[in-house]
């Protein structure tokens, strides 16, 4: 993994930065260049500004796509899309947890099928659309986009530095905004597929579905699946916007707002403090809601580890005296 940090937008469920480019090429592409110097005269972490990372990833090889990933196609504006080799681990782990939860019951078959449909197909597509929202937001403010990566903790888009705080806030907000039409779409499908049943059961995630006694264990399968997809949109949008932890979308919005009224160093320290509280809050909330469920605990730990790593790199940037060249904190209060 690269030792140099860069900011991130993305969607966790839960990368490393792009290769540095010559200063002239960056300016031609519209990347904002802010010089930062190490106390001993060596280049600071952001002396040559790379395009920003909007999401969570697992490394970048500096030339082609992200490390440990394979290109699976391109989306709008010919943006390459890469799939991490680690993503199938999430799929297998989720299905194992489902089998353990419903082993020995008549609901095992439909629950495994539902989770396979949601986690393997719908979740990656939802994350991709979320990242495309960031990309379209970036394009609308004349900011370059290189690629998108899907990995176990969500997704990311490699995006150039935005021209202003308002532009950066808009790009951060554009991802979660995509969940609104997706929610309405899944709500319509769930309403159309709702079965006529006299008994309603609730699974471990709070999803309502018809009991097996009515016809067979598959009765109401599509209804409960579409409803699960509908609430997935609510959870992902709320998590990204309402958890103000850098580098998540809500954290980036908070950081941009802080730099309006605080000096860059002060804004960075406040951002790191809020992130620490968010990580503690996520862990406590997970324990209270799910108990000591292995899947929930691991998910929170991985997300917290990524948030912690990103903020540690931000701390190193502050300590090295290069905060004024950070892609997120480089703007002065009057900019």
C-alpha positions as CSV (number, residue, x, y, z in Angstrom):
1,X,0.0,0.0,0.0
2,X,1.2,3.5,-0.7
3,X,2.4,5.5,2.2
4,X,0.9,8.7,0.8
5,X,-2.7,9.6,1.6
6,X,-5.5,11.0,-0.6
7,X,-9.1,11.8,0.1
8,X,-11.9,9.4,-0.5
9,X,-15.6,9.3,-1.5
10,X,-17.5,6.2,-1.5
11,X,-20.0,3.8,-0.1
12,X,-19.3,1.2,2.6
13,X,-21.4,-1.7,3.3
14,X,-19.8,-1.2,3.8
15,X,-7.5,2.2,-2.7
16,X,-4.8,3.8,-3.0
17,X,-4.3,7.0,-4.9
18,X,-3.6,7.3,-8.6
19,X,-0.1,7.7,-9.9
20,X,1.3,11.2,-9.5
21,X,1.4,13.2,-12.8
22,X,3.7,15.9,-13.9
23,X,2.7,19.3,-12.7
24,X,2.0,20.6,-16.3
25,X,-0.2,17.7,-17.1
26,X,-2.2,18.1,-13.9
27,X,-2.8,21.8,-14.7
28,X,-3.9,20.9,-18.2
29,X,-6.4,18.4,-16.7
30,X,-7.7,20.9,-14.2
31,X,-6.2,19.4,-11.1
32,X,-5.5,21.9,-8.4
33,X,-1.8,22.0,-7.5
34,X,-0.8,23.2,-4.1
35,X,2.8,23.0,-3.0
36,X,3.6,21.3,0.3
37,X,7.0,20.9,1.8
38,X,8.4,18.5,4.4
39,X,10.1,20.3,7.3
40,X,13.5,18.9,6.0
41,X,12.9,20.2,2.5
42,X,11.6,17.0,1.0
43,X,8.4,16.9,-1.0
44,X,5.3,16.9,1.1
45,X,2.6,14.2,0.8
46,X,0.6,16.4,-1.6
47,X,3.3,18.3,-3.4
48,X,2.1,16.9,-6.7
49,X,-1.6,16.5,-6.4
50,X,-3.1,13.2,-7.6
51,X,-6.8,12.9,-8.6
52,X,-8.9,12.2,-5.5
53,X,-10.3,8.8,-4.5
54,X,-14.0,8.9,-4.0
55,X,-14.5,5.6,-2.1
56,X,-12.7,2.7,-0.6
57,X,-10.2,0.6,-2.4
58,X,-7.3,-1.8,-2.1
59,X,-4.3,-0.4,-3.8
60,X,-3.3,1.3,-7.1
61,X,-0.6,0.1,-9.3
62,X,0.2,3.6,-10.7
63,X,-0.3,2.8,-14.4
64,X,-3.3,0.6,-15.1
65,X,-6.2,-0.3,-12.8
66,X,-6.2,-0.8,-9.1
67,X,-4.1,-3.6,-7.7
68,X,-5.7,-7.0,-7.2
69,X,-8.6,-6.2,-9.5
70,X,-9.9,-7.0,-12.9
71,X,-11.6,-4.7,-15.4
72,X,-15.2,-5.7,-15.9
73,X,-16.3,-3.0,-18.3
74,X,-17.0,0.7,-18.7
75,X,-19.9,2.9,-17.7
76,X,-21.0,6.3,-19.0
77,X,-18.3,8.6,-20.4
78,X,-16.2,5.5,-21.0
79,X,-15.2,5.3,-17.3
80,X,-13.5,1.9,-16.7
81,X,-15.0,-0.2,-13.9
82,X,-12.8,-2.6,-11.9
83,X,-13.8,-5.5,-9.6
84,X,-11.6,-6.4,-6.7
85,X,-10.5,-10.0,-6.4
86,X,-11.4,-9.8,-2.7
87,X,-15.1,-9.0,-3.3
88,X,-16.2,-12.7,-3.7
89,X,-14.9,-13.2,-0.1
90,X,-17.7,-10.9,1.0
91,X,-20.3,-12.9,-1.0
92,X,-19.1,-16.3,0.4
93,X,-19.0,-14.9,4.0
94,X,-22.5,-13.5,3.8
95,X,-24.0,-16.7,2.4
96,X,-22.2,-18.8,5.1
97,X,-23.8,-16.5,7.8
98,X,-27.2,-16.9,6.2
99,X,-26.8,-20.7,6.1
100,X,-25.8,-20.7,9.8
101,X,-28.8,-18.5,10.7
102,X,-31.5,-20.6,9.0
103,X,-29.9,-24.1,9.1
104,X,-32.6,-26.7,9.8
105,X,-35.5,-24.5,8.9
106,X,-37.9,-24.4,5.9
107,X,-36.7,-20.9,5.2
108,X,-33.1,-21.9,4.4
109,X,-33.6,-22.1,0.7
110,X,-35.4,-18.8,0.1
111,X,-33.2,-16.9,2.5
112,X,-30.0,-18.1,0.8
113,X,-31.5,-17.3,-2.6
114,X,-32.5,-13.9,-1.4
115,X,-29.1,-13.0,0.1
116,X,-27.3,-14.4,-3.0
117,X,-29.5,-12.2,-5.3
118,X,-29.1,-9.1,-3.1
119,X,-25.4,-9.4,-2.2
120,X,-23.9,-10.8,-5.4
121,X,-26.0,-8.9,-7.9
122,X,-28.0,-5.9,-6.5
123,X,-25.4,-4.6,-4.0
124,X,-22.6,-4.3,-6.5
125,X,-25.0,-2.6,-9.0
126,X,-26.2,-0.3,-6.3
127,X,-22.6,0.7,-5.3
128,X,-21.7,1.2,-9.0
129,X,-24.7,3.6,-9.5
130,X,-23.6,5.4,-6.3
131,X,-20.1,5.8,-7.6
132,X,-21.5,6.9,-11.0
133,X,-23.4,9.6,-9.2
134,X,-20.0,10.9,-7.8
135,X,-18.6,10.7,-11.4
136,X,-21.5,12.6,-12.9
137,X,-21.3,15.2,-10.2
138,X,-17.6,15.6,-11.0
139,X,-18.2,15.9,-14.7
140,X,-20.8,18.6,-14.0
141,X,-18.1,20.8,-12.4
142,X,-15.5,20.1,-15.0
143,X,-13.5,17.7,-12.9
144,X,-11.7,14.7,-14.5
145,X,-12.7,11.1,-13.7
146,X,-10.3,8.1,-14.2
147,X,-12.0,4.9,-13.1
148,X,-14.3,3.2,-10.6
149,X,-13.4,0.3,-8.3
150,X,-15.8,-2.1,-6.5
151,X,-14.3,-3.9,-3.5
152,X,-15.5,-5.6,-0.2
153,X,-16.1,-2.3,1.7
154,X,-18.0,-0.6,-1.1
155,X,-16.8,1.4,-4.1
156,X,-14.7,4.3,-5.1
157,X,-14.3,6.6,-8.1
158,X,-10.9,8.1,-8.9
159,X,-11.7,11.8,-9.4
160,X,-9.6,14.9,-9.9
161,X,-9.5,17.8,-7.4
162,X,-12.7,19.9,-7.5
163,X,-12.4,23.6,-8.2
164,X,-14.2,24.8,-5.0
165,X,-15.7,23.7,-1.7
166,X,-19.2,23.9,-3.1
167,X,-18.2,21.7,-6.0
168,X,-16.6,19.2,-3.6
169,X,-19.8,19.1,-1.5
170,X,-21.9,18.6,-4.6
171,X,-19.7,15.7,-5.7
172,X,-19.9,14.2,-2.3
173,X,-23.7,14.6,-2.2
174,X,-24.3,13.3,-5.7
175,X,-23.5,9.7,-4.8
176,X,-26.1,9.3,-2.0
177,X,-28.6,11.2,-4.2
178,X,-28.7,8.2,-6.5
179,X,-30.4,6.1,-3.9
180,X,-33.6,8.1,-4.1
181,X,-34.7,6.9,-7.5
182,X,-33.5,3.4,-6.7
183,X,-35.6,3.4,-3.5
184,X,-38.7,4.4,-5.5
185,X,-38.0,1.7,-8.1
186,X,-37.7,-1.1,-5.5
187,X,-40.7,0.2,-3.6
188,X,-42.8,-0.1,-6.8
189,X,-41.6,-3.6,-7.4
190,X,-42.3,-4.6,-3.8
191,X,-45.8,-3.2,-4.0
192,X,-46.5,-5.1,-7.2
193,X,-45.1,-8.3,-5.8
194,X,-46.7,-8.2,-2.4
195,X,-48.5,-11.5,-1.9
196,X,-52.0,-12.0,-0.5
197,X,-51.3,-13.8,2.8
198,X,-52.8,-14.0,6.2
199,X,-49.6,-14.4,8.2
200,X,-46.5,-12.1,8.2
201,X,-43.2,-13.2,9.6
202,X,-40.1,-11.0,10.3
203,X,-36.6,-12.2,9.6
204,X,-33.4,-11.4,11.5
205,X,-33.0,-8.1,9.6
206,X,-36.6,-6.9,10.1
207,X,-37.8,-7.7,6.6
208,X,-41.5,-8.8,6.5
209,X,-42.5,-11.7,4.4
210,X,-45.3,-14.3,4.2
211,X,-44.9,-17.5,6.2
212,X,-44.2,-20.8,4.7
213,X,-47.4,-22.4,5.8
214,X,-49.5,-20.7,3.1
215,X,-48.2,-22.4,0.0
216,X,-44.5,-23.4,0.4
217,X,-41.3,-21.9,1.7
218,X,-40.9,-19.8,-1.5
219,X,-44.2,-18.0,-1.0
220,X,-43.6,-14.2,-1.0
221,X,-40.0,-14.6,-2.1
222,X,-39.9,-11.7,-4.6
223,X,-41.8,-9.5,-2.2
224,X,-39.3,-9.9,0.6
225,X,-36.4,-9.7,-1.8
226,X,-37.6,-6.4,-3.4
227,X,-38.3,-5.0,0.1
228,X,-34.8,-5.9,1.2
229,X,-33.4,-4.1,-1.8
230,X,-35.7,-1.1,-1.0
231,X,-34.4,-0.7,2.6
232,X,-30.8,-1.3,1.3
233,X,-31.1,2.1,-0.4
234,X,-32.2,3.8,2.8
235,X,-29.4,2.2,4.9
236,X,-26.6,3.1,2.4
237,X,-27.8,6.7,1.8
238,X,-28.2,7.3,5.5
239,X,-24.9,5.8,6.4
240,X,-23.0,7.8,3.8
241,X,-24.6,11.1,4.6
242,X,-25.3,10.9,8.4
243,X,-22.0,9.4,9.6
244,X,-19.7,12.5,9.4
245,X,-16.5,10.4,9.3
246,X,-13.8,11.4,6.8
247,X,-13.3,9.9,4.2
248,X,-17.0,9.0,3.9
249,X,-19.3,11.3,2.0
250,X,-20.8,12.9,5.2
251,X,-17.3,13.4,6.5
252,X,-16.1,15.2,3.4
253,X,-19.1,17.5,3.6
254,X,-18.4,18.2,7.2
255,X,-14.7,18.9,6.5
256,X,-15.5,21.3,3.7
257,X,-17.9,23.2,6.0
258,X,-15.3,23.3,8.7
259,X,-12.7,24.9,6.4
260,X,-15.1,27.8,5.8
261,X,-14.7,29.0,9.4
262,X,-11.6,27.3,10.8
263,X,-7.9,27.3,9.8
264,X,-6.9,24.1,7.9
265,X,-5.0,22.6,10.8
266,X,-7.8,23.2,13.3
267,X,-10.4,21.9,10.8
268,X,-8.3,18.7,10.3
269,X,-8.0,18.1,14.0
270,X,-11.8,18.6,14.5
271,X,-12.4,16.2,11.6
272,X,-10.1,13.6,13.1
273,X,-11.9,14.0,16.5
274,X,-15.3,13.5,15.0
275,X,-14.1,10.4,13.1
276,X,-12.9,8.9,16.4
277,X,-16.3,9.4,18.0
278,X,-18.0,8.0,14.9
279,X,-16.0,4.8,15.0
280,X,-16.8,4.3,18.7
281,X,-20.4,5.1,18.1
282,X,-20.6,2.6,15.2
283,X,-19.2,-0.2,17.3
284,X,-21.5,0.5,20.2
285,X,-24.6,0.8,17.9
286,X,-23.6,-2.5,16.3
287,X,-23.3,-4.3,19.6
288,X,-26.6,-2.9,20.8
289,X,-28.5,-3.8,17.6
290,X,-26.9,-7.0,16.5
291,X,-25.2,-8.2,19.7
292,X,-21.9,-9.9,19.2
293,X,-22.8,-11.1,15.7
294,X,-19.5,-12.1,13.9
295,X,-20.6,-10.5,10.6
296,X,-21.7,-7.2,12.2
297,X,-18.6,-6.9,14.4
298,X,-16.2,-7.7,11.5
299,X,-18.0,-5.2,9.2
300,X,-17.7,-2.4,11.8
301,X,-14.1,-3.3,12.5
302,X,-13.1,-3.2,8.8
303,X,-14.9,0.1,8.2
304,X,-13.4,1.6,11.4
305,X,-10.0,0.4,10.4
306,X,-10.2,2.1,7.0
307,X,-11.5,5.3,8.6
308,X,-8.7,5.1,11.1
309,X,-6.1,4.6,8.5
310,X,-7.3,7.5,6.4
311,X,-7.3,9.8,9.4
312,X,-3.8,8.6,10.4
313,X,-2.5,9.7,7.0
314,X,-4.3,13.0,7.5
315,X,-2.6,13.3,10.9
316,X,0.8,12.6,9.3
317,X,0.0,15.3,6.7
318,X,-0.7,17.8,9.5
319,X,2.5,16.9,11.4
320,X,4.6,17.2,8.3
321,X,3.4,20.8,7.8
322,X,1.8,19.9,4.4
323,X,-1.9,20.4,5.4
324,X,-2.1,23.5,3.2
325,X,-1.5,21.3,0.2
326,X,-4.1,18.6,1.1
327,X,-6.7,18.2,-1.6
328,X,-9.5,18.7,1.0
329,X,-8.0,21.1,3.5
330,X,-5.8,23.3,1.2
331,X,-8.4,26.0,0.7
332,X,-8.1,29.0,2.9
333,X,-11.1,30.4,4.8
334,X,-11.6,33.1,2.2
335,X,-11.3,30.8,-0.8
